[in-house]
Amino acid sequence: MTIPFLNLAAAYQELKVEIDAAVSRVLASGWYILGPEVDAFESDFADYCEAAYAVGVGNGLDALVIGLRALGVGPGDEVIVPSNTFIATWLAVSSVGAKLIPVEPDLATCNLDPKRTASAITSRTKAIIPVHLYGAPCDMDPIIALAREKGLSVIEDAAQAHGARYRGRRIGSHSDLVCWSFYPGKNLGAMGDGGAITTNRPELADRLRVLRNYGSREKYRNDVKGMNSRLDPIQAAILRVKLKHLDAWNARRRKIADFYLAALKGSSLVLPQNPDWSEPVWHLFVVRSRQRDALMAHLSKQGISALVHYPIPPHRQQAYAVDGLSSDAFGVSDAMSDQVVSLPIGPHMSEQDARKVTSVVLDFENGTARM
Ligand SMILES: *Cc1c(COP(=O)(O)O)cnc(C)c1O
């Protein structure tokens, strides 16, 4: 018996009839760039996120790059990012030529620590990028209050948080711009690359639309030096189908997370914590263990695939060796990368498989306790 980390083929099987029809509709339409399917998805997704506008782009990294460009972030500016995030958050800042200012997370939430964020602000700071890591909302109110006070932009990386709520409201419009990825493994995943940006600000929505399409409002007239990063209509049609099921699929993730939390309560693992203002969507179920590698080996022997998000923090990556970041300055992130392990979770995981995972974890705990 094997338990996969995430079963994407099962997701397709559940919606096969609807997805096949949506893809055929686009193929038959003869319209393959932007157009009505992308418009329709943008409108559905904006409504879902409780935002006024959504702009579909090529992927999540581009969403962040285009978002930063729309806010006028560039060379000479400093941008505050979490030290513990997927590399895309950092790459976006590097790609617009701004300077990264990594800030360590609050260990309770694993998200940007508002106090450390406040101390990282300088006269050059232009923007803050909170990430809703693992699908759990970052504490936005103190960050937005800070940004208001200092005149900074806030741009959220919500690539792991489709459907999550912060203080009762969906992630999607708390800050200036909210960036999304539809990479297949995300809670709302396409069958290829895709991304979007949501916002309540009409002038920013307009700028995003221009930037994603060659800096052009009108064909062959280029107002700014834009990009080619457009959400594909076939992916938009698939996403429209999947969006209708997102709440139900997130509810199934929550059920598994609740089961894990209850079953592993007495163990030595550090379990995810959820403040009362947070409604996470469990993109990942991340625990911390001092014997992480041995635990993973034990899980693997029993056919359970667990993963590490992320094994090498951005400041330790070769790509950032040249940036002169002091490699010992991010001890919290270093400790996380040594201790975190993500247990399998997904809308197509059975209760039986979840039970098997917890019993194998508890076996390991009892075994090591005896040693
Ligand atoms: C997936 C992800 C991205 C990037 O998305 P792509 O669509 O793969 O470019 C950005 N930030 C975070 C936190 C992610 O998890």
The ligand as a Gaussian input file, in Angstrom:
#p B3LYP/6-31G(d) Opt

LIG

0 1
 C        3.730000      28.209000      -6.024000
 C        4.191000      29.445000      -5.400000
 C        4.582000      30.571000      -6.152000
 C        4.815000      30.566000      -7.623000
 O        3.860000      30.055000      -8.435000
 P        4.186000      29.539000      -9.918000
 O        2.842000      29.518000     -10.549000
 O        4.802000      28.187000      -9.782000
 O        5.090000      30.512000     -10.563000
 C        4.865000      31.738000      -5.475000
 N        4.836000      31.804000      -4.135000
 C        4.503000      30.745000      -3.372000
 C        4.473000      30.892000      -1.887000
 C        4.188000      29.516000      -3.972000
 O        3.864000      28.468000      -3.210000

